[in-house]
Amino acid sequence: MNITVRYFAALREALGPQETVTLPAATTLGALRDHLIASSPRHAEALRRGRALRCALNRTLAGEDAMLEDGAEVAFFPPVTGG
Amino acid sequence: MAAPRVLIQHADFDAGREIAAVRASDLGVGAVAAFIGTVRDRSHGAGPADTTRMELEHYPGMTEQAIEAMIDAALQRFDIRAARVIHRVGALAPQDQIVLVVVTSSHRGDAFAACQFLMDYLKTEAPFWKKEHRPDGTAEWVDARVADDAALERWGLKSGNAA
């Protein structure tokens, strides 16, 4: 299945605004993060565990246990700082 | 025509006009609470002036959806009649307005409370990011504040944004 991955703020500067990833079916958001971390040293640094980072699935905040479906839009971004 | 409840825009806003629009034709309104967030010239309130300008980025589509859900939550939780949020994005300078929250109610108590609730919620759960530019030409992304998570917890909601 194909997943669109989007990045914002400091993650966008490190990794670009978006990319498409092909994954086996029944993959979690956390497994997608692992897949991305393994894809390049830049990804490994930007998405490493322990780094304050939030995720959204289809434009709603989500946790790493969320299941992905074909065509999903996942976003990774730093803690938010609006207002 | 009902005004949109959430606007994300580059342009500045006129708070007086927005307040008038939110309470227009609602004769039951007895209280209006409004909050305006503005750009400081310093990253920390007590620190030196170190911010020459700011850039605000957001996640189009998600931002509007998130704030709509926050307004729905405010309407459920408080005895309010209407709410509106305008948030600017793009290039901003010290003294510029960033965000406007307007809440109308029959009485002041719920108007004040809902206005604060919406700001506390927005600060920790709406996908905006600020980048501050320094006088020496460098720039840095603003760090999330633990105090903002604590502010949301007063309402019985957990964020973990700054964790």
gemmi code that builds the backbone of each chain (N, CA, C; Angstrom):
import gemmi

chains = {
    "A": [
        ("MET", (0.837, -1.188, 0.000), (0.000, 0.000, 0.000), (0.880, 1.249, 0.000)),
        ("ASN", (0.306, 2.347, -0.513), (1.060, 3.594, -0.600), (0.604, 4.571, 0.481)),
        ("ILE", (1.589, 5.161, 1.150), (1.322, 6.121, 2.210), (2.006, 7.438, 1.838)),
        ("THR", (1.284, 8.531, 1.955), (1.895, 9.852, 1.779), (2.386, 10.325, 3.136)),
        ("VAL", (3.659, 10.694, 3.187), (4.240, 11.169, 4.451), (4.569, 12.651, 4.300)),
        ("ARG", (4.074, 13.440, 5.216), (4.328, 14.883, 5.169), (5.108, 15.317, 6.406)),
        ("TYR", (5.940, 16.335, 6.214), (6.754, 16.865, 7.309), (6.527, 18.365, 7.429)),
        ("PHE", (6.605, 18.857, 8.655), (6.421, 20.289, 8.880), (7.528, 20.853, 9.762)),
        ("ALA", (7.698, 22.160, 9.647), (8.633, 22.933, 10.479), (10.052, 22.360, 10.354)),
        ("ALA", (10.720, 22.078, 11.489), (12.118, 21.625, 11.429), (12.246, 20.303, 10.673)),
        ("LEU", (11.223, 19.449, 10.744), (11.298, 18.177, 10.011), (11.196, 18.397, 8.505)),
        ("ARG", (10.398, 19.373, 8.104), (10.309, 19.726, 6.682), (11.665, 20.238, 6.179)),
        ("GLU", (12.327, 21.045, 7.004), (13.639, 21.563, 6.592), (14.655, 20.438, 6.460)),
        ("ALA", (14.530, 19.412, 7.292), (15.497, 18.308, 7.270), (15.194, 17.293, 6.171)),
        ("LEU", (13.905, 17.041, 5.895), (13.528, 15.902, 5.054), (12.732, 16.272, 3.808)),
        ("GLY", (12.387, 17.556, 3.662), (11.538, 17.954, 2.537), (10.084, 17.895, 2.941)),
        ("PRO", (9.191, 18.463, 2.102), (7.789, 18.580, 2.507), (7.014, 17.268, 2.497)),
        ("GLN", (7.333, 16.378, 1.573), (6.584, 15.122, 1.563), (7.236, 14.052, 0.725)),
        ("GLU", (6.865, 12.809, 0.966), (7.348, 11.695, 0.170), (6.284, 10.594, 0.198)),
        ("THR", (6.394, 9.671, -0.754), (5.461, 8.553, -0.786), (6.226, 7.282, -0.443)),
        ("VAL", (5.640, 6.484, 0.425), (6.296, 5.267, 0.899), (5.389, 4.078, 0.586)),
        ("THR", (5.977, 2.997, 0.093), (5.209, 1.776, -0.157), (5.514, 0.769, 0.943)),
        ("LEU", (4.458, 0.282, 1.571), (4.600, -0.614, 2.722), (3.657, -1.799, 2.569)),
        ("PRO", (3.957, -2.927, 3.245), (2.998, -4.030, 3.269), (1.717, -3.619, 4.002)),
        ("ALA", (0.612, -4.285, 3.703), (-0.659, -3.979, 4.376), (-0.539, -4.242, 5.878)),
        ("ALA", (-1.482, -3.704, 6.630), (-1.532, -3.896, 8.089), (-0.255, -3.411, 8.774)),
        ("THR", (0.124, -2.207, 8.468), (1.296, -1.595, 9.088), (0.823, -0.500, 10.033)),
        ("THR", (1.499, -0.353, 11.166), (1.143, 0.722, 12.102), (1.950, 1.974, 11.783)),
        ("LEU", (1.502, 3.067, 12.364), (2.210, 4.334, 12.204), (3.634, 4.215, 12.774)),
        ("GLY", (3.762, 3.496, 13.886), (5.089, 3.298, 14.477), (6.017, 2.499, 13.566)),
        ("ALA", (5.453, 1.506, 12.870), (6.257, 0.711, 11.934), (6.679, 1.552, 10.737)),
        ("LEU", (5.804, 2.474, 10.334), (6.178, 3.414, 9.269), (7.358, 4.267, 9.732)),
        ("ARG", (7.295, 4.729, 10.973), (8.402, 5.548, 11.503), (9.704, 4.744, 11.478)),
        ("ASP", (9.642, 3.466, 11.896), (10.828, 2.598, 11.855), (11.361, 2.462, 10.430)),
        ("HIS", (10.433, 2.273, 9.496), (10.812, 2.127, 8.083), (11.531, 3.385, 7.595)),
        ("LEU", (11.008, 4.546, 7.967), (11.613, 5.809, 7.541), (12.981, 6.003, 8.192)),
        ("ILE", (13.074, 5.662, 9.486), (14.340, 5.803, 10.215), (15.429, 4.980, 9.527)),
        ("ALA", (15.036, 3.817, 8.995), (16.010, 2.933, 8.346), (16.353, 3.388, 6.927)),
        ("SER", (15.613, 4.373, 6.417), (15.770, 4.706, 4.998), (16.941, 5.637, 4.705)),
        ("SER", (17.403, 6.418, 5.673), (18.574, 7.280, 5.439), (19.059, 7.849, 6.767)),
        ("PRO", (20.326, 8.238, 6.837), (20.838, 8.854, 8.073), (20.080, 10.137, 8.437)),
        ("ARG", (19.663, 10.906, 7.433), (18.910, 12.133, 7.717), (17.574, 11.798, 8.389)),
        ("HIS", (16.902, 10.774, 7.849), (15.650, 10.337, 8.473), (15.903, 9.812, 9.893)),
        ("ALA", (16.988, 9.042, 10.030), (17.285, 8.444, 11.336), (17.450, 9.537, 12.388)),
        ("GLU", (18.115, 10.630, 12.001), (18.339, 11.721, 12.956), (17.028, 12.485, 13.226)),
        ("ALA", (16.302, 12.807, 12.157), (15.113, 13.648, 12.316), (13.984, 12.930, 13.054)),
        ("LEU", (13.897, 11.609, 12.873), (12.745, 10.861, 13.405), (13.103, 9.951, 14.571)),
        ("ARG", (14.346, 10.092, 15.084), (14.800, 9.141, 16.113), (13.898, 9.173, 17.344)),
        ("ARG", (13.818, 8.003, 17.980), (13.002, 7.869, 19.197), (13.621, 8.724, 20.300)),
        ("GLY", (12.759, 9.216, 21.150), (13.264, 10.050, 22.231), (13.243, 11.512, 21.856)),
        ("ARG", (13.095, 11.778, 20.563), (12.989, 13.156, 20.119), (11.525, 13.579, 20.245)),
        ("ALA", (11.270, 14.778, 20.776), (9.897, 15.261, 20.890), (9.324, 15.417, 19.487)),
        ("LEU", (8.265, 14.665, 19.200), (7.743, 14.631, 17.842), (6.289, 14.190, 17.920)),
        ("ARG", (5.464, 14.779, 17.096), (4.049, 14.391, 17.097), (3.664, 13.862, 15.723)),
        ("CYS", (2.610, 13.065, 15.685), (2.190, 12.440, 14.428), (0.701, 12.659, 14.219)),
        ("ALA", (0.331, 12.756, 12.952), (-1.077, 12.820, 12.586), (-1.350, 11.763, 11.528)),
        ("LEU", (-2.560, 11.194, 11.591), (-3.022, 10.260, 10.561), (-4.277, 10.866, 9.953)),
        ("ASN", (-4.224, 11.065, 8.646), (-5.345, 11.689, 7.938), (-5.814, 12.971, 8.644)),
        ("ARG", (-4.829, 13.776, 9.020), (-5.047, 15.125, 9.555), (-5.679, 15.163, 10.938)),
        ("THR", (-5.524, 14.067, 11.690), (-5.928, 14.048, 13.090), (-4.750, 13.514, 13.891)),
        ("LEU", (-4.465, 14.125, 15.055), (-3.360, 13.645, 15.889), (-3.544, 12.159, 16.174)),
        ("ALA", (-2.464, 11.399, 16.091), (-2.557, 9.945, 16.243), (-1.334, 9.427, 16.974)),
        ("GLY", (-1.466, 8.238, 17.525), (-0.349, 7.580, 18.198), (0.294, 6.555, 17.278)),
        ("GLU", (1.409, 5.992, 17.740), (2.153, 5.065, 16.885), (1.459, 3.723, 16.713)),
        ("ASP", (0.432, 3.461, 17.525), (-0.287, 2.195, 17.372), (-1.389, 2.283, 16.311)),
        ("ALA", (-1.591, 3.469, 15.744), (-2.640, 3.633, 14.724), (-2.335, 2.770, 13.498)),
        ("MET", (-3.370, 2.094, 12.966), (-3.201, 1.257, 11.780), (-3.347, 2.109, 10.525)),
        ("LEU", (-2.480, 1.869, 9.564), (-2.517, 2.639, 8.319), (-3.277, 1.877, 7.242)),
        ("GLU", (-3.975, 2.627, 6.398), (-4.638, 2.024, 5.247), (-4.076, 2.627, 3.981)),
        ("ASP", (-4.263, 1.905, 2.887), (-3.750, 2.375, 1.608), (-4.262, 3.790, 1.346)),
        ("GLY", (-3.363, 4.664, 0.912), (-3.752, 6.035, 0.590), (-3.746, 6.973, 1.787)),
        ("ALA", (-3.349, 6.468, 2.957), (-3.351, 7.314, 4.162), (-2.341, 8.447, 4.027)),
        ("GLU", (-2.646, 9.542, 4.728), (-1.702, 10.658, 4.831), (-1.208, 10.713, 6.275)),
        ("VAL", (0.089, 10.511, 6.432), (0.689, 10.568, 7.767), (1.585, 11.799, 7.822)),
        ("ALA", (1.566, 12.505, 8.937), (2.461, 13.652, 9.082), (3.270, 13.512, 10.362)),
        ("PHE", (4.528, 13.921, 10.272), (5.403, 14.003, 11.455), (5.807, 15.452, 11.614)),
        ("PHE", (5.756, 15.928, 12.862), (6.124, 17.327, 13.099), (6.541, 17.545, 14.543)),
        ("PRO", (7.238, 18.644, 14.818), (7.654, 18.939, 16.190), (6.437, 19.342, 17.025)),
        ("PRO", (6.595, 19.404, 18.347), (5.532, 19.949, 19.190), (5.051, 21.277, 18.619)),
        ("VAL", (3.770, 21.538, 18.753), (3.184, 22.715, 18.099), (3.405, 23.966, 18.950)),
        ("THR", (3.481, 25.115, 18.277), (3.820, 26.363, 18.983), (3.037, 27.559, 18.452)),
        ("GLY", (1.764, 27.341, 18.160), (0.960, 28.464, 17.648), (0.406, 29.336, 18.750)),
        ("GLY", (-0.529, 30.188, 18.373), (-1.225, 31.029, 19.335), (-0.507, 32.323, 19.635)),
    ],
    "B": [
        ("MET", (-25.959, 35.710, 6.571), (-25.061, 34.584, 6.276), (-24.152, 34.347, 7.483)),
        ("ALA", (-24.051, 33.115, 7.909), (-23.202, 32.804, 9.062), (-21.731, 32.982, 8.682)),
        ("ALA", (-20.990, 33.644, 9.561), (-19.556, 33.815, 9.318), (-18.847, 32.497, 9.587)),
        ("PRO", (-17.752, 32.195, 8.860), (-17.003, 30.966, 9.150), (-16.454, 31.022, 10.571)),
        ("ARG", (-16.389, 29.857, 11.222), (-15.925, 29.837, 12.617), (-14.404, 29.855, 12.718)),
        ("VAL", (-13.727, 29.403, 11.671), (-12.266, 29.318, 11.710), (-11.690, 29.918, 10.436)),
        ("LEU", (-10.764, 30.832, 10.592), (-10.084, 31.402, 9.440), (-8.585, 31.345, 9.665)),
        ("ILE", (-7.857, 30.787, 8.704), (-6.400, 30.810, 8.722), (-5.995, 31.696, 7.559)),
        ("GLN", (-5.284, 32.752, 7.836), (-5.040, 33.728, 6.769), (-3.714, 34.451, 6.968)),
        ("HIS", (-3.168, 34.965, 5.858), (-1.964, 35.799, 5.935), (-2.321, 37.214, 6.394)),
        ("ALA", (-3.470, 37.697, 5.959), (-3.845, 39.096, 6.184), (-4.117, 39.372, 7.660)),
        ("ASP", (-3.962, 40.621, 8.030), (-4.299, 41.069, 9.380), (-5.822, 41.021, 9.542)),
        ("PHE", (-6.279, 41.162, 10.796), (-7.720, 41.179, 11.048), (-8.070, 42.405, 11.870)),
        ("ASP", (-9.345, 42.786, 11.776), (-9.880, 43.913, 12.528), (-10.759, 43.336, 13.628)),
        ("ALA", (-10.240, 43.347, 14.869), (-10.936, 42.671, 15.966), (-12.338, 43.241, 16.163)),
        ("GLY", (-12.466, 44.546, 16.046), (-13.774, 45.163, 16.240), (-14.794, 44.640, 15.237)),
        ("ARG", (-14.351, 44.535, 13.998), (-15.270, 44.053, 12.970), (-15.627, 42.591, 13.170)),
        ("GLU", (-14.634, 41.798, 13.589), (-14.891, 40.369, 13.809), (-15.853, 40.167, 14.976)),
        ("ILE", (-15.650, 40.941, 16.045), (-16.553, 40.827, 17.201), (-17.976, 41.193, 16.779)),
        ("ALA", (-18.096, 42.268, 16.021), (-19.421, 42.689, 15.554), (-20.075, 41.584, 14.739)),
        ("ALA", (-19.270, 40.900, 13.906), (-19.823, 39.853, 13.040), (-20.298, 38.657, 13.874)),
        ("VAL", (-19.540, 38.300, 14.922), (-19.899, 37.124, 15.709), (-21.200, 37.362, 16.484)),
        ("ARG", (-21.414, 38.593, 16.972), (-22.611, 38.818, 17.788), (-23.778, 39.412, 17.000)),
        ("ALA", (-23.536, 39.667, 15.708), (-24.584, 40.262, 14.872), (-25.841, 39.397, 14.894)),
        ("SER", (-26.965, 40.025, 15.035), (-28.286, 39.402, 14.962), (-28.530, 38.324, 16.010)),
        ("ASP", (-27.717, 38.276, 17.074), (-28.022, 37.376, 18.189), (-28.389, 38.233, 19.403)),
        ("LEU", (-29.686, 38.403, 19.606), (-30.156, 39.310, 20.656), (-29.983, 38.718, 22.049)),
        ("GLY", (-29.608, 37.431, 22.135), (-29.417, 36.793, 23.437), (-28.015, 36.998, 24.001)),
        ("VAL", (-27.143, 37.615, 23.246), (-25.767, 37.805, 23.724), (-25.727, 38.887, 24.794)),
        ("GLY", (-25.131, 38.513, 25.939), (-24.956, 39.494, 27.000), (-23.502, 39.698, 27.361)),
        ("ALA", (-22.617, 38.896, 26.747), (-21.194, 38.992, 27.069), (-20.376, 38.559, 25.856)),
        ("VAL", (-19.306, 39.284, 25.609), (-18.363, 38.913, 24.560), (-16.976, 38.912, 25.181)),
        ("ALA", (-16.271, 37.792, 25.094), (-14.867, 37.754, 25.524), (-14.013, 37.568, 24.287)),
        ("ALA", (-12.933, 38.343, 24.202), (-12.032, 38.227, 23.054), (-10.595, 38.218, 23.543)),
        ("PHE", (-9.769, 37.421, 22.890), (-8.338, 37.383, 23.193), (-7.581, 37.645, 21.905)),
        ("ILE", (-6.537, 38.477, 21.999), (-5.650, 38.706, 20.856), (-4.239, 38.344, 21.278)),
        ("GLY", (-3.597, 37.447, 20.539), (-2.177, 37.148, 20.748), (-1.373, 37.977, 19.761)),
        ("THR", (-0.255, 38.541, 20.233), (0.561, 39.402, 19.360), (2.019, 38.951, 19.375)),
        ("VAL", (2.787, 39.409, 18.408), (4.206, 39.036, 18.301), (5.018, 39.911, 19.257)),
        ("ARG", (5.792, 39.251, 20.165), (6.744, 39.971, 21.030), (8.051, 40.183, 20.274)),
        ("ASP", (8.852, 41.138, 20.770), (10.197, 41.307, 20.209), (11.213, 40.461, 20.957)),
        ("ARG", (10.737, 39.586, 21.828), (11.638, 38.744, 22.614), (11.040, 37.350, 22.766)),
        ("SER", (11.936, 36.357, 22.737), (11.492, 34.977, 22.821), (10.870, 34.703, 24.185)),
        ("HIS", (11.525, 35.208, 25.241), (11.016, 35.028, 26.604), (10.576, 36.382, 27.132)),
        ("GLY", (9.455, 36.385, 27.842), (8.888, 37.642, 28.309), (9.857, 38.480, 29.117)),
        ("ALA", (10.695, 37.809, 29.926), (11.609, 38.540, 30.795), (12.993, 38.692, 30.166)),
        ("GLY", (13.185, 38.151, 28.992), (14.516, 38.148, 28.371), (14.772, 39.388, 27.532)),
        ("PRO", (15.951, 39.407, 26.872), (16.296, 40.560, 26.027), (15.507, 40.544, 24.718)),
        ("ALA", (15.384, 41.716, 24.104), (14.742, 41.798, 22.789), (15.630, 41.057, 21.792)),
        ("ASP", (15.148, 39.948, 21.249), (15.986, 39.115, 20.390), (15.251, 38.630, 19.144)),
        ("THR", (14.051, 39.124, 18.929), (13.257, 38.633, 17.798), (12.937, 39.798, 16.862)),
        ("THR", (13.488, 39.723, 15.659), (13.261, 40.806, 14.695), (12.045, 40.541, 13.829)),
        ("ARG", (11.776, 39.262, 13.575), (10.570, 38.886, 12.849), (10.284, 37.421, 13.085)),
        ("MET", (9.127, 36.980, 12.615), (8.680, 35.624, 12.889), (8.029, 35.048, 11.644)),
        ("GLU", (8.168, 33.738, 11.476), (7.406, 33.059, 10.424), (6.516, 32.023, 11.080)),
        ("LEU", (5.300, 31.957, 10.610), (4.344, 31.001, 11.156), (3.928, 30.025, 10.069)),
        ("GLU", (4.161, 28.749, 10.339), (3.813, 27.683, 9.392), (2.644, 26.891, 9.976)),
        ("HIS", (1.823, 26.293, 9.120), (0.772, 25.414, 9.631), (0.531, 24.261, 8.676)),
        ("TYR", (-0.369, 23.393, 9.050), (-0.688, 22.187, 8.274), (-2.065, 22.427, 7.668)),
        ("PRO", (-2.111, 22.986, 6.449), (-3.410, 23.336, 5.857), (-4.340, 22.122, 5.836)),
        ("GLY", (-5.572, 22.342, 6.157), (-6.531, 21.234, 6.204), (-6.657, 20.688, 7.609)),
        ("MET", (-5.533, 20.285, 8.183), (-5.600, 19.769, 9.554), (-5.881, 20.904, 10.546)),
        ("THR", (-5.262, 22.048, 10.334), (-5.426, 23.158, 11.284), (-6.888, 23.538, 11.436)),
        ("GLU", (-7.557, 23.756, 10.319), (-8.956, 24.173, 10.345), (-9.822, 23.108, 11.039)),
        ("GLN", (-9.551, 21.839, 10.666), (-10.304, 20.726, 11.233), (-10.097, 20.643, 12.745)),
        ("ALA", (-8.863, 20.833, 13.192), (-8.550, 20.745, 14.623), (-9.251, 21.860, 15.397)),
        ("ILE", (-9.229, 23.070, 14.865), (-9.834, 24.187, 15.611), (-11.362, 24.089, 15.572)),
        ("GLU", (-11.918, 23.610, 14.466), (-13.368, 23.361, 14.421), (-13.772, 22.406, 15.551)),
        ("ALA", (-12.975, 21.348, 15.738), (-13.280, 20.370, 16.791), (-13.155, 21.016, 18.176)),
        ("MET", (-12.198, 21.924, 18.334), (-12.043, 22.625, 19.619), (-13.259, 23.513, 19.899)),
        ("ILE", (-13.767, 24.165, 18.872), (-14.956, 25.010, 19.059), (-16.165, 24.136, 19.400)),
        ("ASP", (-16.294, 22.985, 18.745), (-17.373, 22.053, 19.109), (-17.257, 21.652, 20.579)),
        ("ALA", (-16.025, 21.374, 21.028), (-15.815, 20.985, 22.428), (-16.195, 22.135, 23.359)),
        ("ALA", (-15.866, 23.362, 22.984), (-16.197, 24.531, 23.815), (-17.713, 24.721, 23.894)),
        ("LEU", (-18.392, 24.485, 22.779), (-19.858, 24.652, 22.756), (-20.546, 23.605, 23.633)),
        ("GLN", (-19.933, 22.420, 23.725), (-20.489, 21.371, 24.585), (-20.230, 21.640, 26.045)),
        ("ARG", (-19.052, 22.178, 26.323), (-18.566, 22.289, 27.689), (-19.081, 23.540, 28.402)),
        ("PHE", (-19.297, 24.603, 27.640), (-19.671, 25.886, 28.239), (-21.007, 26.363, 27.689)),
        ("ASP", (-21.637, 27.235, 28.478), (-22.896, 27.827, 28.041), (-22.574, 29.061, 27.195)),
        ("ILE", (-22.136, 28.797, 25.963), (-21.790, 29.908, 25.066), (-22.667, 29.852, 23.822)),
        ("ARG", (-22.717, 30.961, 23.108), (-23.632, 31.045, 21.963), (-22.908, 30.896, 20.638)),
        ("ALA", (-21.671, 31.403, 20.567), (-20.900, 31.301, 19.323), (-19.430, 31.529, 19.632)),
        ("ALA", (-18.582, 31.056, 18.735), (-17.141, 31.292, 18.885), (-16.516, 31.405, 17.507)),
        ("ARG", (-15.452, 32.170, 17.445), (-14.740, 32.336, 16.180), (-13.252, 32.454, 16.463)),
        ("VAL", (-12.443, 31.821, 15.624), (-10.987, 31.870, 15.768), (-10.374, 32.289, 14.436)),
        ("ILE", (-9.523, 33.296, 14.499), (-8.733, 33.692, 13.324), (-7.272, 33.563, 13.699)),
        ("HIS", (-6.492, 32.865, 12.884), (-5.058, 32.711, 13.158), (-4.289, 33.076, 11.906)),
        ("ARG", (-3.295, 33.935, 12.070), (-2.490, 34.329, 10.903), (-1.316, 33.380, 10.713)),
        ("VAL", (-0.855, 33.276, 9.473), (0.344, 32.516, 9.136), (1.205, 33.373, 8.218)),
        ("GLY", (2.453, 32.934, 7.994), (3.357, 33.671, 7.123), (4.296, 34.559, 7.912)),
        ("ALA", (4.748, 35.636, 7.275), (5.749, 36.519, 7.886), (5.068, 37.539, 8.783)),
        ("LEU", (5.562, 37.642, 10.034), (4.985, 38.580, 11.000), (6.126, 39.331, 11.695)),
        ("ALA", (5.812, 40.517, 12.188), (6.806, 41.353, 12.869), (6.317, 41.667, 14.275)),
        ("PRO", (7.247, 42.049, 15.180), (6.812, 42.434, 16.521), (5.662, 43.436, 16.463)),
        ("GLN", (4.731, 43.260, 17.337), (3.505, 44.043, 17.451), (2.380, 43.571, 16.532)),
        ("ASP", (2.696, 42.732, 15.553), (1.623, 42.224, 14.694), (0.664, 41.348, 15.504)),
        ("GLN", (-0.560, 41.342, 15.104), (-1.534, 40.424, 15.693), (-1.328, 39.032, 15.099)),
        ("ILE", (-1.430, 37.996, 15.954), (-1.294, 36.614, 15.476), (-2.640, 35.900, 15.481)),
        ("VAL", (-3.308, 35.969, 16.615), (-4.509, 35.151, 16.778), (-5.612, 35.953, 17.461)),
        ("LEU", (-6.838, 35.658, 17.050), (-8.017, 36.256, 17.685), (-8.990, 35.138, 18.039)),
        ("VAL", (-9.438, 35.145, 19.287), (-10.515, 34.241, 19.710), (-11.654, 35.114, 20.211)),
        ("VAL", (-12.838, 34.896, 19.692), (-14.025, 35.641, 20.132), (-15.073, 34.633, 20.586)),
        ("VAL", (-15.636, 34.849, 21.761), (-16.692, 33.982, 22.286), (-17.844, 34.855, 22.753)),
        ("THR", (-19.059, 34.472, 22.399), (-20.233, 35.175, 22.922), (-21.015, 34.241, 23.834)),
        ("SER", (-21.662, 34.856, 24.831), (-22.430, 34.092, 25.805), (-23.522, 34.980, 26.383)),
        ("SER", (-24.407, 34.363, 27.171), (-25.429, 35.154, 27.857), (-24.795, 35.962, 28.986)),
        ("HIS", (-23.808, 35.331, 29.666), (-23.180, 35.937, 30.837), (-21.665, 35.823, 30.727)),
        ("ARG", (-20.962, 36.662, 31.481), (-19.520, 36.759, 31.297), (-18.739, 35.504, 31.672)),
        ("GLY", (-19.205, 34.775, 32.701), (-18.402, 33.660, 33.225), (-18.016, 32.657, 32.157)),
        ("ASP", (-18.993, 32.171, 31.432), (-18.707, 31.159, 30.412), (-17.964, 31.754, 29.211)),
        ("ALA", (-18.186, 33.033, 28.956), (-17.462, 33.673, 27.845), (-15.968, 33.715, 28.159)),
        ("PHE", (-15.620, 34.185, 29.378), (-14.206, 34.199, 29.789), (-13.618, 32.795, 29.751)),
        ("ALA", (-14.320, 31.844, 30.374), (-13.785, 30.484, 30.505), (-13.584, 29.843, 29.134)),
        ("ALA", (-14.573, 29.973, 28.257), (-14.474, 29.331, 26.942), (-13.359, 29.956, 26.109)),
        ("CYS", (-13.158, 31.251, 26.262), (-12.099, 31.938, 25.521), (-10.738, 31.392, 25.952)),
        ("GLN", (-10.550, 31.238, 27.256), (-9.291, 30.703, 27.772), (-9.120, 29.230, 27.379)),
        ("PHE", (-10.192, 28.460, 27.476), (-10.173, 27.056, 27.061), (-9.719, 26.931, 25.600)),
        ("LEU", (-10.288, 27.737, 24.736), (-9.942, 27.652, 23.308), (-8.471, 28.004, 23.082)),
        ("MET", (-7.973, 29.017, 23.785), (-6.557, 29.375, 23.611), (-5.651, 28.285, 24.167)),
        ("ASP", (-5.990, 27.731, 25.346), (-5.166, 26.669, 25.938), (-5.131, 25.450, 25.017)),
        ("TYR", (-6.255, 25.157, 24.422), (-6.377, 24.006, 23.513), (-5.561, 24.256, 22.238)),
        ("LEU", (-5.751, 25.439, 21.690), (-5.066, 25.781, 20.435), (-3.545, 25.756, 20.599)),
        ("LYS", (-3.066, 26.271, 21.731), (-1.611, 26.345, 21.959), (-0.940, 24.971, 21.936)),
        ("THR", (-1.696, 23.930, 22.350), (-1.073, 22.615, 22.510), (-1.496, 21.591, 21.458)),
        ("GLU", (-2.579, 21.847, 20.720), (-3.097, 20.812, 19.822), (-3.337, 21.266, 18.378)),
        ("ALA", (-3.186, 22.528, 18.082), (-3.390, 22.969, 16.693), (-2.031, 23.036, 15.996)),
        ("PRO", (-1.943, 22.496, 14.771), (-0.637, 22.367, 14.119), (-0.107, 23.673, 13.504)),
        ("PHE", (0.441, 24.499, 14.377), (1.159, 25.724, 13.973), (2.576, 25.641, 14.520)),
        ("TRP", (3.520, 26.258, 13.805), (4.905, 26.314, 14.287), (5.460, 27.703, 14.020)),
        ("LYS", (6.126, 28.246, 15.047), (6.715, 29.584, 14.940), (8.227, 29.471, 14.794)),
        ("LYS", (8.755, 30.272, 13.876), (10.211, 30.381, 13.751), (10.588, 31.827, 13.996)),
        ("GLU", (11.496, 32.046, 14.935), (11.904, 33.407, 15.284), (13.239, 33.739, 14.638)),
        ("HIS", (13.322, 34.945, 14.088), (14.564, 35.415, 13.479), (15.283, 36.344, 14.441)),
        ("ARG", (16.607, 36.120, 14.581), (17.425, 36.883, 15.523), (18.117, 38.056, 14.819)),
        ("PRO", (18.559, 39.038, 15.595), (19.234, 40.204, 15.001), (20.495, 39.818, 14.218)),
        ("ASP", (21.158, 38.704, 14.586), (22.398, 38.315, 13.892), (22.136, 37.521, 12.610)),
        ("GLY", (20.874, 37.406, 12.212), (20.562, 36.739, 10.947), (20.225, 35.262, 11.096)),
        ("THR", (20.445, 34.693, 12.280), (20.070, 33.296, 12.486), (18.570, 33.214, 12.778)),
        ("ALA", (18.057, 31.991, 12.799), (16.632, 31.787, 13.090), (16.486, 30.495, 13.853)),
        ("GLU", (15.517, 30.416, 14.723), (15.265, 29.154, 15.415), (13.781, 28.896, 15.618)),
        ("TRP", (13.430, 27.621, 15.546), (12.065, 27.197, 15.814), (11.794, 27.347, 17.303)),
        ("VAL", (10.645, 27.842, 17.631), (10.265, 28.052, 19.026), (10.021, 26.691, 19.682)),
        ("ASP", (10.504, 26.535, 20.908), (10.259, 25.299, 21.671), (8.889, 25.355, 22.325)),
        ("ALA", (8.224, 24.212, 22.345), (6.940, 24.119, 23.055), (7.190, 24.281, 24.554)),
        ("ARG", (6.223, 24.850, 25.258), (6.384, 25.115, 26.685), (5.557, 24.128, 27.514)),
        ("VAL", (6.211, 23.581, 28.522), (5.523, 22.668, 29.439), (4.352, 23.397, 30.106)),
        ("ALA", (4.525, 24.698, 30.358), (3.462, 25.483, 31.003), (2.181, 25.466, 30.166)),
        ("ASP", (2.316, 25.352, 28.846), (1.123, 25.312, 27.996), (0.383, 23.981, 28.146)),
        ("ASP", (1.138, 22.888, 28.318), (0.496, 21.590, 28.591), (-0.248, 21.657, 29.922)),
        ("ALA", (0.397, 22.288, 30.920), (-0.217, 22.402, 32.245), (-1.500, 23.223, 32.162)),
        ("ALA", (-1.494, 24.260, 31.312), (-2.686, 25.096, 31.167), (-3.851, 24.274, 30.628)),
        ("LEU", (-3.570, 23.364, 29.702), (-4.648, 22.536, 29.150), (-5.153, 21.545, 30.193)),
        ("GLU", (-4.246, 21.074, 31.028), (-4.637, 20.084, 32.044), (-5.641, 20.631, 33.051)),
        ("ARG", (-5.647, 21.952, 33.229), (-6.645, 22.552, 34.123), (-8.063, 22.209, 33.665)),
        ("TRP", (-8.206, 21.952, 32.374), (-9.533, 21.636, 31.820), (-9.775, 20.128, 31.787)),
        ("GLY", (-8.892, 19.372, 32.402), (-9.055, 17.927, 32.433), (-8.635, 17.260, 31.140)),
        ("LEU", (-7.848, 17.952, 30.318), (-7.380, 17.383, 29.049), (-5.870, 17.250, 29.084)),
        ("LYS", (-5.359, 16.147, 28.552), (-3.912, 15.931, 28.522), (-3.390, 16.205, 27.125)),
        ("SER", (-2.238, 16.869, 27.039), (-1.659, 17.106, 25.734), (-0.371, 16.318, 25.529)),
        ("GLY", (0.617, 16.534, 26.386), (1.924, 15.922, 26.146), (2.628, 16.546, 24.958)),
        ("ASN", (2.212, 17.750, 24.557), (2.840, 18.400, 23.404), (4.309, 18.694, 23.661)),
        ("ALA", (4.601, 19.255, 24.827), (5.975, 19.669, 25.128), (6.804, 18.561, 25.753)),
        ("ALA", (6.191, 17.400, 25.980), (6.888, 16.326, 26.713), (8.100, 15.811, 25.943)),
    ],
}
model = gemmi.Model(1)
for chain_id, residues in chains.items():
    chain = gemmi.Chain(chain_id)
    for i, (resn, *xyz) in enumerate(residues, 1):
        res = gemmi.Residue()
        res.name, res.seqid = resn, gemmi.SeqId(i, " ")
        for name, pos in zip(("N", "CA", "C"), xyz):
            atom = gemmi.Atom()
            atom.name, atom.element = name, gemmi.Element(name[0])
            atom.pos, atom.b_iso = gemmi.Position(*pos), 0.0
            res.add_atom(atom)
        chain.add_residue(res)
    model.add_chain(chain)
structure = gemmi.Structure()
structure.add_model(model)
structure.setup_entities()
